[in-house]
Amino acid sequence: MATLFDPITVGDIALQNRIVMAPLTRNRSPKAVPNTLNATYYEQRASAGLLITEATAITQQGQGYADVPGLYTPEALDGWRKVTDAVHAKGGRIVVQMWHVGRISHDTLQPGGGKPVAPSAIRAKSKTYLINADGTGSFAETSEPRALEISELDGIVEDYRKAARAAIDAGFDGVEIHAANGYLIDQFLRSGSNERTDAYGGSIENRARFLFQVVEAITSEIGAGRVGIRLSPVTPANDAFDPEPQPLFSYVVKNLARYPLAYIHIIEGATGGPRDHQQGERPFDYDALRAVYAAAGGKAAWMTNNGYDRDLAEKAVRDGEADLVAFGKPFIANPDLVERLKENAPLNAPDQATFYGGGAKGYTDYPSLEQVA
Ligand SMILES: C=C(C(=O)O)c1ccccc1
């Protein structure tokens, strides 16, 4: 019977425990370049079994928020090398979450001030984060997107492939494909944001086509054992919606089983919200989803996320419902979360006011147990 603190190998990556730092956007990488403060933040949390970086744009077109990091300039890759070296020096393992935001962006962030791109020209009822002229940050309505031409899609798939290669060259142990939370890949999957009438719209197979072209390109480039993928079957984040998530995501995991991936990362419920959030007529059945994956021969580790505390996480791993559990906000406020969970020690409370933007305050200044002893 496994516990959170047992080691596990996911694909080609050996982890010291099953506690994962979930991807957390912090908007502290001006010009999309990771810096030494970012390196300190990840290094402080290197006792996690696996660190998943904040969402990281594969190109400027894929950038949707101010001061998030990228994987598409030499300066950014040099910056990430600082992070991966610092984490590895502490014995940690780290993968980068590869991100194309699609319509969740703003004209001012796009190349040449153009429109954000999406499967269809449907504006998301959502907001993005911009830096004002005076340096302060604020949330703004996302801009009206334009529908991608079918001829553009191969180029974006190639952007994912290049970014995956760049990630390994920058020292990452692997990558996580961001296919969740209403961003580009999820926009293709969900019928609420995909009204295409070509081979990328309509049927579930067509709406999943782009996802599998990305999976094929990345796994061919760096090996499936270094690739995870994040899915969010019922999240309403960024105006994501599909009335029939169970058949949609059953199709997705059934076909993911063809790739010997490192892990499948599932956000249960609404991202950062109720775990029992529902889209469609009936509650989503996560056990059934995993059963479909296993029945199709899928052997990747199963990672769950959203609202887990120590007891729920312990139970999920002990009962075999999850191989790993990803924690978000607890890792913001507790760099030594693993030790605190092991000791069942009290946790620092996260300061919501410093989640996005700023400097060391609310980022690298949370005390460890040793510091408060
Ligand atoms: C990348 C994000 C996600 O996956 O939800 C994100 C972006 C901005 C704020 C919070 C989260």
The ligand as a Tripos MOL2 file, in Angstrom:
@<TRIPOS>MOLECULE
LIG
   11    11     1     0     0
SMALL
NO_CHARGES

@<TRIPOS>ATOM
      1 C1         -2.0480   29.0310  -16.4200 C.2       1 LIG1
      2 C2         -3.1060   29.1510  -15.6540 C.2       1 LIG1
      3 C3         -4.0590   28.0070  -15.5560 C.2       1 LIG1
      4 O1         -3.7450   26.9050  -16.0210 O.co2     1 LIG1
      5 O2         -5.1610   28.2120  -14.9880 O.co2     1 LIG1
      6 C4         -3.3820   30.4010  -14.8910 C.ar      1 LIG1
      7 C5         -3.1860   31.6240  -15.5120 C.ar      1 LIG1
      8 C6         -3.4200   32.8000  -14.8020 C.ar      1 LIG1
      9 C7         -3.8370   32.7550  -13.4710 C.ar      1 LIG1
     10 C8         -4.0340   31.5050  -12.8710 C.ar      1 LIG1
     11 C9         -3.8120   30.3320  -13.5770 C.ar      1 LIG1
@<TRIPOS>BOND
     1     1     2 2
     2     2     3 1
     3     2     6 1
     4     3     4 2
     5     3     5 1
     6     6     7 ar
     7     6    11 ar
     8     7     8 ar
     9     8     9 ar
    10     9    10 ar
    11    10    11 ar
@<TRIPOS>SUBSTRUCTURE
     1 LIG1         1 GROUP 0 **** ****
